[in-house]
């Protein structure tokens, strides 16, 4: 402890013990100020001397008839050396509870764990207090925001509060360097995250727009549709081989489900090709759900005769599959024939 602070504390102790005329207010003021001054500069190796001083002052206060159980010093407890600005027993008890929620020891809890545990509290004001405490002690704001979205109790309310009141950037990076939207998409529904203020759906992941990182599964079709609806010009959004989101959807999703209801592909975009010359029909024919996507694309007006850079057309590829005696391909061929005939009749 700094010598001058120790002297102040001792003067407070002597005032309590030796000067009968000192008023109650003066005793509390001297003792509290001396204790706070000592607490601010205390070092871990000097804890015991501070504890001893606290107990001596508290005993002296009781002797001065200020009432039993009054502690004159706000001190730094041994268990919170990591966070030296905690100065009350109540704070330490709350931090102990947060550490318990995080399944860790009080001496090992990190700022991010404090924030994550605080988000479990049902008292919103207490949760906010401890989240702000964690942010002030170095918790990654984006990680905290991600944790808020993942909580069932007041998660979205908390996330919006962090953005609007504390200026957290919803497009920031997680500890692994990836954007929040990407992490949210890998974990579950992304719509909560998309509804955050100022969210950027064009954020890049490994050099490509976010939408291309949508997990390639039926369960992720809603995420794909949610992002697609927010793209200002989805046809200008391309990956490294200049395929757009429609190419990806034709290969991996059921287009009638993955696209917004009633969606129509613009005529100038219906036969868009990637760097290898492949159209949406090429992708659909080689994709997971050709029986749904080919019919949908043909009804939208896609041209089945456009060749890619290898000279392969959609119809040519389909005919080769049919010639291989693949039962699924034969049924698909009949479906394509009916769809093309129906489209021609409509035109006429």
BALOBA-1460 file (C-alpha; in Angstrom, 3 decimals):
// residues 348
<rec num="1" residu="x" x="0.000" y="0.000" z="0.000"/>
<rec num="2" residu="x" x="1.177" y="3.519" z="-0.783"/>
<rec num="3" residu="x" x="2.725" y="5.082" z="2.402"/>
<rec num="4" residu="x" x="0.588" y="8.231" z="2.226"/>
<rec num="5" residu="x" x="-2.609" y="6.166" z="1.902"/>
<rec num="6" residu="x" x="-1.537" y="3.979" z="4.800"/>
<rec num="7" residu="x" x="-0.916" y="7.108" z="6.882"/>
<rec num="8" residu="x" x="-4.379" y="8.440" z="6.018"/>
<rec num="9" residu="x" x="-5.963" y="5.148" z="7.011"/>
<rec num="10" residu="x" x="-4.048" y="5.080" z="10.294"/>
<rec num="11" residu="x" x="-5.042" y="8.668" z="11.029"/>
<rec num="12" residu="x" x="-8.667" y="7.606" z="10.547"/>
<rec num="13" residu="x" x="-8.125" y="4.717" z="12.948"/>
<rec num="14" residu="x" x="-6.461" y="6.982" z="15.546"/>
<rec num="15" residu="x" x="-9.274" y="9.511" z="15.213"/>
<rec num="16" residu="x" x="-11.792" y="6.794" z="16.045"/>
<rec num="17" residu="x" x="-9.814" y="5.390" z="18.977"/>
<rec num="18" residu="x" x="-8.291" y="8.465" z="20.595"/>
<rec num="19" residu="x" x="-10.469" y="11.507" z="19.943"/>
<rec num="20" residu="x" x="-13.802" y="11.269" z="21.803"/>
<rec num="21" residu="x" x="-15.124" y="14.455" z="20.224"/>
<rec num="22" residu="x" x="-15.008" y="13.213" z="16.611"/>
<rec num="23" residu="x" x="-18.515" y="13.097" z="15.173"/>
<rec num="24" residu="x" x="-20.065" y="10.040" z="13.581"/>
<rec num="25" residu="x" x="-20.104" y="11.745" z="10.140"/>
<rec num="26" residu="x" x="-16.407" y="12.652" z="10.415"/>
<rec num="27" residu="x" x="-15.467" y="9.106" z="11.425"/>
<rec num="28" residu="x" x="-17.328" y="7.546" z="8.470"/>
<rec num="29" residu="x" x="-15.930" y="10.137" z="6.043"/>
<rec num="30" residu="x" x="-12.302" y="9.645" z="7.138"/>
<rec num="31" residu="x" x="-12.552" y="5.868" z="7.265"/>
<rec num="32" residu="x" x="-14.348" y="5.542" z="3.919"/>
<rec num="33" residu="x" x="-12.034" y="7.938" z="2.089"/>
<rec num="34" residu="x" x="-8.952" y="6.263" z="3.464"/>
<rec num="35" residu="x" x="-10.271" y="2.825" z="2.565"/>
<rec num="36" residu="x" x="-11.201" y="3.813" z="-1.001"/>
<rec num="37" residu="x" x="-7.850" y="5.479" z="-1.531"/>
<rec num="38" residu="x" x="-6.091" y="2.339" z="-0.310"/>
<rec num="39" residu="x" x="-8.300" y="0.081" z="-2.435"/>
<rec num="40" residu="x" x="-7.479" y="1.934" z="-5.634"/>
<rec num="41" residu="x" x="-3.750" y="1.313" z="-5.326"/>
<rec num="42" residu="x" x="-3.692" y="-2.025" z="-3.548"/>
<rec num="43" residu="x" x="-1.637" y="-4.807" z="-5.130"/>
<rec num="44" residu="x" x="-2.298" y="-8.565" z="-4.857"/>
<rec num="45" residu="x" x="0.720" y="-9.096" z="-2.598"/>
<rec num="46" residu="x" x="-0.548" y="-6.479" z="-0.142"/>
<rec num="47" residu="x" x="-4.029" y="-7.930" z="0.310"/>
<rec num="48" residu="x" x="-3.504" y="-9.223" z="3.824"/>
<rec num="49" residu="x" x="-2.469" y="-5.847" z="5.178"/>
<rec num="50" residu="x" x="-5.592" y="-4.283" z="3.699"/>
<rec num="51" residu="x" x="-7.797" y="-6.981" z="5.184"/>
<rec num="52" residu="x" x="-6.191" y="-6.463" z="8.578"/>
<rec num="53" residu="x" x="-6.705" y="-2.704" z="8.343"/>
<rec num="54" residu="x" x="-10.351" y="-3.159" z="7.346"/>
<rec num="55" residu="x" x="-11.103" y="-5.400" z="10.288"/>
<rec num="56" residu="x" x="-9.385" y="-3.031" z="12.725"/>
<rec num="57" residu="x" x="-11.321" y="-0.032" z="11.420"/>
<rec num="58" residu="x" x="-14.629" y="-1.929" z="11.435"/>
<rec num="59" residu="x" x="-14.043" y="-3.018" z="15.039"/>
<rec num="60" residu="x" x="-13.155" y="0.563" z="16.004"/>
<rec num="61" residu="x" x="-16.318" y="1.867" z="14.347"/>
<rec num="62" residu="x" x="-18.425" y="-0.583" z="16.306"/>
<rec num="63" residu="x" x="-16.659" y="0.529" z="19.497"/>
<rec num="64" residu="x" x="-17.573" y="4.106" z="18.637"/>
<rec num="65" residu="x" x="-21.256" y="3.071" z="18.811"/>
<rec num="66" residu="x" x="-21.956" y="3.444" z="15.121"/>
<rec num="67" residu="x" x="-23.767" y="0.130" z="15.214"/>
<rec num="68" residu="x" x="-22.703" y="-3.490" z="14.805"/>
<rec num="69" residu="x" x="-21.839" y="-4.873" z="11.405"/>
<rec num="70" residu="x" x="-20.915" y="-1.554" z="9.770"/>
<rec num="71" residu="x" x="-17.868" y="-1.715" z="7.519"/>
<rec num="72" residu="x" x="-16.137" y="1.615" z="7.055"/>
<rec num="73" residu="x" x="-13.999" y="0.562" z="4.074"/>
<rec num="74" residu="x" x="-14.986" y="-0.351" z="0.530"/>
<rec num="75" residu="x" x="-12.152" y="-2.725" z="-0.276"/>
<rec num="76" residu="x" x="-10.917" y="-4.947" z="-3.096"/>
<rec num="77" residu="x" x="-11.605" y="-8.559" z="-2.056"/>
<rec num="78" residu="x" x="-8.948" y="-11.201" z="-2.630"/>
<rec num="79" residu="x" x="-11.103" y="-13.091" z="-5.199"/>
<rec num="80" residu="x" x="-11.533" y="-10.141" z="-7.592"/>
<rec num="81" residu="x" x="-7.937" y="-9.136" z="-8.214"/>
<rec num="82" residu="x" x="-8.653" y="-9.509" z="-11.980"/>
<rec num="83" residu="x" x="-11.240" y="-6.699" z="-11.749"/>
<rec num="84" residu="x" x="-9.838" y="-4.228" z="-9.201"/>
<rec num="85" residu="x" x="-12.691" y="-1.756" z="-9.636"/>
<rec num="86" residu="x" x="-15.080" y="-4.083" z="-7.793"/>
<rec num="87" residu="x" x="-15.279" y="-2.494" z="-4.366"/>
<rec num="88" residu="x" x="-18.223" y="-4.070" z="-2.565"/>
<rec num="89" residu="x" x="-19.040" y="-7.463" z="-1.181"/>
<rec num="90" residu="x" x="-22.339" y="-7.412" z="-3.068"/>
<rec num="91" residu="x" x="-20.526" y="-6.996" z="-6.387"/>
<rec num="92" residu="x" x="-18.254" y="-9.895" z="-5.579"/>
<rec num="93" residu="x" x="-21.193" y="-12.111" z="-4.651"/>
<rec num="94" residu="x" x="-22.902" y="-11.262" z="-7.915"/>
<rec num="95" residu="x" x="-19.708" y="-11.993" z="-9.814"/>
<rec num="96" residu="x" x="-19.451" y="-15.323" z="-7.985"/>
<rec num="97" residu="x" x="-22.960" y="-16.144" z="-9.175"/>
<rec num="98" residu="x" x="-22.063" y="-15.211" z="-12.773"/>
<rec num="99" residu="x" x="-18.984" y="-17.423" z="-12.545"/>
<rec num="100" residu="x" x="-21.198" y="-20.279" z="-11.367"/>
<rec num="101" residu="x" x="-23.481" y="-19.782" z="-14.381"/>
<rec num="102" residu="x" x="-20.387" y="-19.920" z="-16.599"/>
<rec num="103" residu="x" x="-19.201" y="-23.136" z="-14.916"/>
<rec num="104" residu="x" x="-15.888" y="-21.577" z="-13.983"/>
<rec num="105" residu="x" x="-14.022" y="-20.227" z="-10.977"/>
<rec num="106" residu="x" x="-14.238" y="-16.611" z="-9.918"/>
<rec num="107" residu="x" x="-10.491" y="-16.251" z="-10.394"/>
<rec num="108" residu="x" x="-10.721" y="-17.551" z="-13.988"/>
<rec num="109" residu="x" x="-13.859" y="-15.927" z="-15.365"/>
<rec num="110" residu="x" x="-13.277" y="-13.829" z="-18.498"/>
<rec num="111" residu="x" x="-15.062" y="-10.610" z="-19.499"/>
<rec num="112" residu="x" x="-16.920" y="-12.465" z="-22.274"/>
<rec num="113" residu="x" x="-18.087" y="-15.119" z="-19.816"/>
<rec num="114" residu="x" x="-19.308" y="-12.370" z="-17.498"/>
<rec num="115" residu="x" x="-21.382" y="-10.897" z="-20.335"/>
<rec num="116" residu="x" x="-22.737" y="-14.282" z="-21.404"/>
<rec num="117" residu="x" x="-23.751" y="-15.166" z="-17.847"/>
<rec num="118" residu="x" x="-25.270" y="-11.727" z="-17.296"/>
<rec num="119" residu="x" x="-27.525" y="-12.284" z="-20.297"/>
<rec num="120" residu="x" x="-29.131" y="-15.142" z="-18.383"/>
<rec num="121" residu="x" x="-30.300" y="-12.796" z="-15.615"/>
<rec num="122" residu="x" x="-33.987" y="-11.944" z="-15.555"/>
<rec num="123" residu="x" x="-33.326" y="-8.533" z="-14.044"/>
<rec num="124" residu="x" x="-32.717" y="-6.504" z="-17.210"/>
<rec num="125" residu="x" x="-31.023" y="-3.608" z="-15.434"/>
<rec num="126" residu="x" x="-28.596" y="-5.931" z="-13.637"/>
<rec num="127" residu="x" x="-27.904" y="-7.771" z="-16.874"/>
<rec num="128" residu="x" x="-27.186" y="-4.474" z="-18.624"/>
<rec num="129" residu="x" x="-24.897" y="-3.356" z="-15.790"/>
<rec num="130" residu="x" x="-22.762" y="-6.486" z="-15.955"/>
<rec num="131" residu="x" x="-22.674" y="-6.580" z="-19.755"/>
<rec num="132" residu="x" x="-21.402" y="-3.004" z="-19.800"/>
<rec num="133" residu="x" x="-18.888" y="-3.959" z="-17.104"/>
<rec num="134" residu="x" x="-17.680" y="-6.820" z="-19.334"/>
<rec num="135" residu="x" x="-17.397" y="-4.527" z="-22.375"/>
<rec num="136" residu="x" x="-15.389" y="-2.036" z="-20.342"/>
<rec num="137" residu="x" x="-13.014" y="-4.842" z="-19.399"/>
<rec num="138" residu="x" x="-12.300" y="-5.950" z="-22.941"/>
<rec num="139" residu="x" x="-15.095" y="-8.329" z="-24.006"/>
<rec num="140" residu="x" x="-15.402" y="-8.432" z="-27.804"/>
<rec num="141" residu="x" x="-18.559" y="-6.368" z="-28.559"/>
<rec num="142" residu="x" x="-19.485" y="-8.566" z="-31.533"/>
<rec num="143" residu="x" x="-19.174" y="-11.722" z="-29.430"/>
<rec num="144" residu="x" x="-21.418" y="-10.130" z="-26.799"/>
<rec num="145" residu="x" x="-23.960" y="-9.171" z="-29.467"/>
<rec num="146" residu="x" x="-23.890" y="-12.713" z="-30.852"/>
<rec num="147" residu="x" x="-24.450" y="-14.097" z="-27.351"/>
<rec num="148" residu="x" x="-27.408" y="-11.753" z="-26.865"/>
<rec num="149" residu="x" x="-29.056" y="-13.022" z="-30.055"/>
<rec num="150" residu="x" x="-28.596" y="-16.580" z="-28.827"/>
<rec num="151" residu="x" x="-30.498" y="-15.968" z="-25.586"/>
<rec num="152" residu="x" x="-34.182" y="-16.735" z="-25.383"/>
<rec num="153" residu="x" x="-34.947" y="-14.162" z="-22.672"/>
<rec num="154" residu="x" x="-34.948" y="-10.562" z="-23.961"/>
<rec num="155" residu="x" x="-32.209" y="-11.443" z="-26.461"/>
<rec num="156" residu="x" x="-33.384" y="-9.236" z="-29.325"/>
<rec num="157" residu="x" x="-34.248" y="-6.389" z="-26.961"/>
<rec num="158" residu="x" x="-30.765" y="-6.604" z="-25.479"/>
<rec num="159" residu="x" x="-29.093" y="-6.758" z="-28.893"/>
<rec num="160" residu="x" x="-30.907" y="-3.618" z="-30.052"/>
<rec num="161" residu="x" x="-30.020" y="-1.857" z="-26.804"/>
<rec num="162" residu="x" x="-26.321" y="-2.682" z="-27.299"/>
<rec num="163" residu="x" x="-26.408" y="-1.202" z="-30.801"/>
<rec num="164" residu="x" x="-28.552" y="1.860" z="-30.124"/>
<rec num="165" residu="x" x="-27.278" y="2.820" z="-26.667"/>
<rec num="166" residu="x" x="-23.671" y="1.659" z="-26.735"/>
<rec num="167" residu="x" x="-22.801" y="1.965" z="-30.426"/>
<rec num="168" residu="x" x="-21.824" y="-1.660" z="-31.029"/>
<rec num="169" residu="x" x="-21.300" y="-2.346" z="-34.726"/>
<rec num="170" residu="x" x="-23.577" y="-5.208" z="-35.904"/>
<rec num="171" residu="x" x="-21.172" y="-5.830" z="-38.782"/>
<rec num="172" residu="x" x="-18.156" y="-6.382" z="-36.559"/>
<rec num="173" residu="x" x="-15.948" y="-9.469" z="-36.465"/>
<rec num="174" residu="x" x="-16.026" y="-12.357" z="-34.023"/>
<rec num="175" residu="x" x="-12.865" y="-13.571" z="-32.288"/>
<rec num="176" residu="x" x="-12.257" y="-15.948" z="-35.207"/>
<rec num="177" residu="x" x="-12.285" y="-13.043" z="-37.681"/>
<rec num="178" residu="x" x="-15.646" y="-13.955" z="-39.244"/>
<rec num="179" residu="x" x="-18.704" y="-11.657" z="-39.285"/>
<rec num="180" residu="x" x="-21.567" y="-12.036" z="-36.836"/>
<rec num="181" residu="x" x="-24.090" y="-12.884" z="-39.585"/>
<rec num="182" residu="x" x="-21.996" y="-15.831" z="-40.728"/>
<rec num="183" residu="x" x="-21.747" y="-17.282" z="-37.222"/>
<rec num="184" residu="x" x="-25.466" y="-16.785" z="-36.663"/>
<rec num="185" residu="x" x="-26.242" y="-18.544" z="-39.944"/>
<rec num="186" residu="x" x="-24.129" y="-21.568" z="-39.008"/>
<rec num="187" residu="x" x="-25.917" y="-21.891" z="-35.688"/>
<rec num="188" residu="x" x="-29.541" y="-21.347" z="-36.546"/>
<rec num="189" residu="x" x="-32.119" y="-18.963" z="-38.032"/>
<rec num="190" residu="x" x="-30.534" y="-15.728" z="-39.179"/>
<rec num="191" residu="x" x="-33.612" y="-13.501" z="-39.285"/>
<rec num="192" residu="x" x="-33.114" y="-12.100" z="-35.764"/>
<rec num="193" residu="x" x="-29.627" y="-10.963" z="-36.737"/>
<rec num="194" residu="x" x="-30.832" y="-9.560" z="-40.061"/>
<rec num="195" residu="x" x="-33.362" y="-7.396" z="-38.214"/>
<rec num="196" residu="x" x="-30.629" y="-5.576" z="-36.297"/>
<rec num="197" residu="x" x="-30.182" y="-1.894" z="-37.219"/>
<rec num="198" residu="x" x="-27.705" y="-1.119" z="-40.026"/>
<rec num="199" residu="x" x="-27.024" y="-4.784" z="-40.786"/>
<rec num="200" residu="x" x="-24.992" y="-5.316" z="-43.987"/>
<rec num="201" residu="x" x="-25.969" y="-8.457" z="-45.918"/>
<rec num="202" residu="x" x="-23.172" y="-7.836" z="-48.430"/>
<rec num="203" residu="x" x="-20.471" y="-8.573" z="-45.855"/>
<rec num="204" residu="x" x="-17.727" y="-10.812" z="-47.260"/>
<rec num="205" residu="x" x="-16.797" y="-14.268" z="-45.969"/>
<rec num="206" residu="x" x="-13.525" y="-15.626" z="-47.374"/>
<rec num="207" residu="x" x="-13.715" y="-13.168" z="-50.252"/>
<rec num="208" residu="x" x="-17.301" y="-13.972" z="-51.269"/>
<rec num="209" residu="x" x="-20.636" y="-12.334" z="-50.317"/>
<rec num="210" residu="x" x="-22.351" y="-13.806" z="-47.272"/>
<rec num="211" residu="x" x="-25.189" y="-15.484" z="-49.163"/>
<rec num="212" residu="x" x="-22.786" y="-17.994" z="-50.718"/>
<rec num="213" residu="x" x="-21.911" y="-19.245" z="-47.235"/>
<rec num="214" residu="x" x="-25.480" y="-20.353" z="-46.561"/>
<rec num="215" residu="x" x="-25.324" y="-23.993" z="-45.421"/>
<rec num="216" residu="x" x="-26.345" y="-26.234" z="-48.320"/>
<rec num="217" residu="x" x="-29.281" y="-27.966" z="-46.660"/>
<rec num="218" residu="x" x="-33.063" y="-27.875" z="-46.710"/>
<rec num="219" residu="x" x="-33.072" y="-26.327" z="-43.232"/>
<rec num="220" residu="x" x="-31.170" y="-23.280" z="-44.522"/>
<rec num="221" residu="x" x="-33.577" y="-22.332" z="-47.305"/>
<rec num="222" residu="x" x="-35.311" y="-19.785" z="-45.101"/>
<rec num="223" residu="x" x="-31.960" y="-18.130" z="-44.326"/>
<rec num="224" residu="x" x="-31.158" y="-17.983" z="-48.043"/>
<rec num="225" residu="x" x="-34.522" y="-16.415" z="-48.822"/>
<rec num="226" residu="x" x="-34.176" y="-13.895" z="-45.990"/>
<rec num="227" residu="x" x="-30.787" y="-12.713" z="-47.267"/>
<rec num="228" residu="x" x="-31.878" y="-12.753" z="-50.928"/>
<rec num="229" residu="x" x="-34.859" y="-10.485" z="-50.172"/>
<rec num="230" residu="x" x="-32.509" y="-7.930" z="-48.615"/>
<rec num="231" residu="x" x="-30.084" y="-7.794" z="-51.535"/>
<rec num="232" residu="x" x="-30.559" y="-4.573" z="-53.461"/>
<rec num="233" residu="x" x="-29.476" y="-6.208" z="-56.749"/>
<rec num="234" residu="x" x="-29.009" y="-9.982" z="-56.333"/>
<rec num="235" residu="x" x="-27.890" y="-10.384" z="-59.945"/>
<rec num="236" residu="x" x="-24.834" y="-8.211" z="-59.304"/>
<rec num="237" residu="x" x="-23.811" y="-10.313" z="-56.292"/>
<rec num="238" residu="x" x="-21.397" y="-12.971" z="-57.502"/>
<rec num="239" residu="x" x="-18.858" y="-15.431" z="-56.154"/>
<rec num="240" residu="x" x="-15.318" y="-16.062" z="-57.395"/>
<rec num="241" residu="x" x="-16.520" y="-17.693" z="-60.659"/>
<rec num="242" residu="x" x="-19.194" y="-15.036" z="-61.199"/>
<rec num="243" residu="x" x="-22.107" y="-17.291" z="-60.362"/>
<rec num="244" residu="x" x="-24.939" y="-15.411" z="-58.676"/>
<rec num="245" residu="x" x="-27.224" y="-16.590" z="-55.841"/>
<rec num="246" residu="x" x="-29.688" y="-18.120" z="-58.306"/>
<rec num="247" residu="x" x="-26.984" y="-20.480" z="-59.608"/>
<rec num="248" residu="x" x="-26.304" y="-21.628" z="-56.051"/>
<rec num="249" residu="x" x="-29.982" y="-22.031" z="-55.214"/>
<rec num="250" residu="x" x="-30.628" y="-24.051" z="-58.383"/>
<rec num="251" residu="x" x="-27.949" y="-26.529" z="-57.309"/>
<rec num="252" residu="x" x="-28.677" y="-26.853" z="-53.584"/>
<rec num="253" residu="x" x="-32.226" y="-25.742" z="-52.728"/>
<rec num="254" residu="x" x="-35.797" y="-26.284" z="-53.891"/>
<rec num="255" residu="x" x="-36.316" y="-23.076" z="-55.861"/>
<rec num="256" residu="x" x="-40.117" y="-22.787" z="-55.362"/>
<rec num="257" residu="x" x="-39.407" y="-22.803" z="-51.599"/>
<rec num="258" residu="x" x="-36.101" y="-20.947" z="-51.437"/>
<rec num="259" residu="x" x="-37.240" y="-17.975" z="-53.507"/>
<rec num="260" residu="x" x="-39.722" y="-15.365" z="-52.263"/>
<rec num="261" residu="x" x="-43.332" y="-16.179" z="-53.002"/>
<rec num="262" residu="x" x="-44.385" y="-15.094" z="-56.496"/>
<rec num="263" residu="x" x="-40.793" y="-14.277" z="-57.481"/>
<rec num="264" residu="x" x="-40.087" y="-13.836" z="-61.190"/>
<rec num="265" residu="x" x="-36.604" y="-13.838" z="-62.686"/>
<rec num="266" residu="x" x="-36.136" y="-10.792" z="-64.952"/>
<rec num="267" residu="x" x="-35.988" y="-11.743" z="-68.629"/>
<rec num="268" residu="x" x="-32.496" y="-10.317" z="-69.013"/>
<rec num="269" residu="x" x="-31.259" y="-12.509" z="-66.160"/>
<rec num="270" residu="x" x="-33.048" y="-15.794" z="-66.842"/>
<rec num="271" residu="x" x="-30.141" y="-17.300" z="-68.822"/>
<rec num="272" residu="x" x="-27.258" y="-15.820" z="-66.840"/>
<rec num="273" residu="x" x="-24.009" y="-17.781" z="-67.205"/>
<rec num="274" residu="x" x="-21.038" y="-18.146" z="-64.864"/>
<rec num="275" residu="x" x="-17.375" y="-18.063" z="-65.948"/>
<rec num="276" residu="x" x="-17.738" y="-21.596" z="-67.331"/>
<rec num="277" residu="x" x="-20.859" y="-20.750" z="-69.323"/>
<rec num="278" residu="x" x="-23.224" y="-22.710" z="-67.077"/>
<rec num="279" residu="x" x="-26.791" y="-21.449" z="-66.778"/>
<rec num="280" residu="x" x="-29.247" y="-21.995" z="-63.946"/>
<rec num="281" residu="x" x="-30.527" y="-25.057" z="-65.841"/>
<rec num="282" residu="x" x="-27.020" y="-26.539" z="-65.953"/>
<rec num="283" residu="x" x="-26.812" y="-26.133" z="-62.179"/>
<rec num="284" residu="x" x="-30.303" y="-27.536" z="-61.622"/>
<rec num="285" residu="x" x="-29.656" y="-30.607" z="-63.791"/>
<rec num="286" residu="x" x="-26.520" y="-31.454" z="-61.808"/>
<rec num="287" residu="x" x="-27.999" y="-30.391" z="-58.456"/>
<rec num="288" residu="x" x="-29.901" y="-32.008" z="-55.601"/>
<rec num="289" residu="x" x="-33.490" y="-31.334" z="-56.673"/>
<rec num="290" residu="x" x="-33.664" y="-31.372" z="-60.491"/>
<rec num="291" residu="x" x="-37.296" y="-32.561" z="-60.582"/>
<rec num="292" residu="x" x="-38.427" y="-29.324" z="-58.868"/>
<rec num="293" residu="x" x="-35.921" y="-26.781" z="-60.127"/>
<rec num="294" residu="x" x="-35.842" y="-27.652" z="-63.820"/>
<rec num="295" residu="x" x="-39.616" y="-27.376" z="-64.117"/>
<rec num="296" residu="x" x="-39.609" y="-24.073" z="-62.180"/>
<rec num="297" residu="x" x="-36.843" y="-22.575" z="-64.343"/>
<rec num="298" residu="x" x="-38.438" y="-23.692" z="-67.617"/>
<rec num="299" residu="x" x="-41.741" y="-22.154" z="-66.545"/>
<rec num="300" residu="x" x="-39.837" y="-18.947" z="-65.787"/>
<rec num="301" residu="x" x="-38.596" y="-18.957" z="-69.395"/>
<rec num="302" residu="x" x="-35.084" y="-20.436" z="-69.190"/>
<rec num="303" residu="x" x="-33.581" y="-21.568" z="-72.516"/>
<rec num="304" residu="x" x="-32.573" y="-25.279" z="-72.409"/>
<rec num="305" residu="x" x="-30.432" y="-25.069" z="-75.561"/>
<rec num="306" residu="x" x="-27.705" y="-22.629" z="-74.414"/>
<rec num="307" residu="x" x="-24.273" y="-24.326" z="-74.414"/>
<rec num="308" residu="x" x="-21.592" y="-23.796" z="-71.785"/>
<rec num="309" residu="x" x="-17.920" y="-23.314" z="-72.682"/>
<rec num="310" residu="x" x="-17.518" y="-27.061" z="-73.137"/>
<rec num="311" residu="x" x="-20.347" y="-27.050" z="-75.650"/>
<rec num="312" residu="x" x="-22.733" y="-28.839" z="-73.303"/>
<rec num="313" residu="x" x="-26.382" y="-27.817" z="-73.267"/>
<rec num="314" residu="x" x="-28.850" y="-28.634" z="-70.548"/>
<rec num="315" residu="x" x="-30.879" y="-30.814" z="-72.915"/>
<rec num="316" residu="x" x="-27.720" y="-32.569" z="-74.112"/>
<rec num="317" residu="x" x="-26.709" y="-33.419" z="-70.563"/>
<rec num="318" residu="x" x="-30.212" y="-34.623" z="-69.760"/>
<rec num="319" residu="x" x="-30.358" y="-36.831" z="-72.874"/>
<rec num="320" residu="x" x="-27.067" y="-38.442" z="-71.935"/>
<rec num="321" residu="x" x="-28.471" y="-39.270" z="-68.523"/>
<rec num="322" residu="x" x="-31.573" y="-40.750" z="-70.121"/>
<rec num="323" residu="x" x="-29.428" y="-42.835" z="-72.498"/>
<rec num="324" residu="x" x="-27.634" y="-44.291" z="-69.474"/>
<rec num="325" residu="x" x="-30.927" y="-46.018" z="-68.558"/>
<rec num="326" residu="x" x="-31.170" y="-44.048" z="-65.340"/>
<rec num="327" residu="x" x="-34.842" y="-44.419" z="-64.253"/>
<rec num="328" residu="x" x="-34.810" y="-41.055" z="-62.503"/>
<rec num="329" residu="x" x="-33.417" y="-39.358" z="-65.597"/>
<rec num="330" residu="x" x="-36.084" y="-40.930" z="-67.804"/>
<rec num="331" residu="x" x="-38.846" y="-39.613" z="-65.569"/>
<rec num="332" residu="x" x="-37.136" y="-36.208" z="-65.544"/>
<rec num="333" residu="x" x="-36.989" y="-36.244" z="-69.348"/>
<rec num="334" residu="x" x="-40.745" y="-36.752" z="-69.581"/>
<rec num="335" residu="x" x="-41.279" y="-33.912" z="-67.109"/>
<rec num="336" residu="x" x="-39.054" y="-31.599" z="-69.167"/>
<rec num="337" residu="x" x="-40.832" y="-32.530" z="-72.387"/>
<rec num="338" residu="x" x="-44.228" y="-31.792" z="-70.869"/>
<rec num="339" residu="x" x="-43.022" y="-28.490" z="-69.431"/>
<rec num="340" residu="x" x="-41.502" y="-27.325" z="-72.727"/>
<rec num="341" residu="x" x="-44.626" y="-28.298" z="-74.682"/>
<rec num="342" residu="x" x="-46.862" y="-26.529" z="-72.163"/>
<rec num="343" residu="x" x="-44.717" y="-23.403" z="-72.375"/>
<rec num="344" residu="x" x="-44.922" y="-23.357" z="-76.181"/>
<rec num="345" residu="x" x="-48.696" y="-23.786" z="-76.090"/>
<rec num="346" residu="x" x="-48.959" y="-20.845" z="-73.711"/>
<rec num="347" residu="x" x="-46.898" y="-18.683" z="-76.048"/>
<rec num="348" residu="x" x="-49.149" y="-19.577" z="-78.972"/>
